[in-house]
Amino acid sequence: MQMVTGQKIKFAELGINDINQTFTLVVELIMSHAVIDVACFGLDTGQQLVSDDYMVFYNQPQTPCSAVSLQEINSQHRFDINLNKLSANIDYLVLTATIDGQQTMRQLEHGKVWLEQAGQTIAEYGFDGNTFDNERAVMLLQVYRKSDVWRINAIGQGFNGGLSALVTHFGGEVADDTPATPQLSSHSQHQSQTIQPSLSTSTTPPSLSSSLNLTKVTLDKPGSEHRINLTKGSVDKLIVEAIWVDNGDSSADNDDLDLRVGILPQQAKEMIYIHAPQQVGSFSTMPYVYHHGDVQVASIDEPGKETVTVNPAIAQHYGGKVALVFSVYSAIGNGVVSIASLQPKMRMQYRDQVVECVFNIKASPKAKSRFVYTYVIGIAIIDEHGITLQHSGETSKRMSEATPRLIWHGDKVEMKIDGKSMFKTPV
C-alpha cells in the first residue's frame, strides 16, 4: 500500500492482526555528501519522551524492554519492533531524522519509509527533496495506539530547528543557555551527519529526568581528524570497531575482513601488532590493546564487525605518546572480493564521544580492485589527555600482502604500507 502524508491506517487493515509478531520499519534516505542519522522516540500518551532509554539511535540501538532494536545496513536504518514487548507506558513510536550542518532537505535525492513483515513490504511512504524547503529535522512516520488499536501514520512534519527542536517538541530539555524553540514547518525533513547536542529529558512526572549526552563526528576525507578528550583517572574503555557489509553477491564465504592494529609508542623502534585469533593482546597489561576475536562473515541482516578495546591510559603506561594504525585486510583466503564492495568503516567510542571514519570511494579508488588487500581505516595518536583520530583511506599496492607500518618524526607520525606480511592461522 502506498501511503501519502497525513494518512493513518489501522494495523488490522494492513493484515497485521497479531502484535506478537515482529515487524520492521525501514528508513532509506540518500543525500550526496551527507551521512543521515535516524532515530526512534518512544513517547507516552501525551507524546512526551518517556526517558532517554527510549531514544533508539546509532549509539543506543535497543530499548531496555528489547521491543525496538536498530540495525544500520548500507543506506537503510532497520527498526525491528515487537509491540507485545513494549513497555506499557509507550503509546507512540516516532521515526525521526536530522541534518547537522548547513544542508537542508531540499538536497534529498531519495527518501522512503516502509513497513515490512516476513520479508514482504506491507505499507510504503515515499518522498524526495522537492517536498521540502529549509528544514533540518523531520518526523517521518509513527506507530501509535488509540483505543487499544495500533495504527500507522505517515507524518512528514519538518522542523527548522534541527534535533534540538525535535527533542524540545517531545518534552525534552536541551542542555544549553537558550532552549531551542520548535519551529514547525509544513514540509517534511530528515536528519544527517552528526548528533552533537547535550540533552536531558524531562518527563512526566517532572522528577523523572536523566542526561542524554550525544556526540558523533563523521570523518570521510583523508587527513581529516577529530580530537577526543579523555577523563583523568577514568576506568572506561576506548572501544574501536571495524564494520563492513555484505557485498551483495550470492556467495556467503567472501564477506570477511580482518581488523589489525599496529602500535608504536613514541620512544619505541619496533611496532607491536594485534590481530585475531593468534595475537589478541591484553587490555590491562602490555600492549594495552585487546582484540575480541575473529568475525568471518557479514550478512544482509547483520554487518560484520570486529572489535578491539584500548586502555585509555596507554600513554601513561608507555611513558609518552602512542600511535596506532587501524587497518582491515582481505585476501584470497577470505574470498576474492574488493574491499570497496564491503564499505568498511571505523567507529571509535569513548564514553559519550563517537567518531566514525567512513569509506569514501573518491578518496580510495584503488579499493575497487579485488587484488588490493589492505585498507587503512584510521590512525590515532594517544597522549595522556586525549586521542586524535585521523581518517586515512590509504590502500596497499596491488597483490601486496604488506602490513601498515608507522614511523615517528618528532611529534608527527608517518605511515608506510611496507611492513611484514601477517597471515591468519586457525586455532
Sequence and secondary structure as in RCSB ss.txt:
>XXXX:A:sequence
MQMVTGQKIKFAELGINDINQTFTLVVELIMSHAVIDVACFGLDTGQQLVSDDYMVFYNQPQTPCSAVSLQEINS
QHRFDINLNKLSANIDYLVLTATIDGQQTMRQLEHGKVWLEQAGQTIAEYGFDGNTFDNERAVMLLQVYRKSDVW
RINAIGQGFNGGLSALVTHFGGEVADDTPATPQLSSHSQHQSQTIQPSLSTSTTPPSLSSSLNLTKVTLDKPGSE
HRINLTKGSVDKLIVEAIWVDNGDSSADNDDLDLRVGILPQQAKEMIYIHAPQQVGSFSTMPYVYHHGDVQVASI
DEPGKETVTVNPAIAQHYGGKVALVFSVYSAIGNGVVSIASLQPKMRMQYRDQVVECVFNIKASPKAKSRFVYTY
VIGIAIIDEHGITLQHSGETSKRMSEATPRLIWHGDKVEMKIDGKSMFKTPV
>XXXX:A:secstr
 EE TT EEEGGGGT   TTS EEEEEEEE TT   EEEEEEE TTS B  GGGEEBTTB B TTSSEEEEEETT
EEEEEE GGGS TT  EEEEEEE  SS  GGG  EEEEEEEETTEEEEEEEE GGG SS SEEEEEEEEEETTEE
EEEEEEEEETTHHHHHHHHTTEEESSSS     EESS     S    EEEEE SSTT EEEEE EEEEE STT E
EEEE  TT    EEEEEEE   SSS SSS   EEEEEEEETT SS EEEBTTTB EESSSTT EEE        S
SS EEEEEEE TTHHHHHTS EEEEEEEE  GGG S  GGGG  EEEEEETTEEEEE   TTT GGGGSTT  EE
EEEEEEE SSEEEEE    B  TT   EEEEEEETTEEEEEEEE        
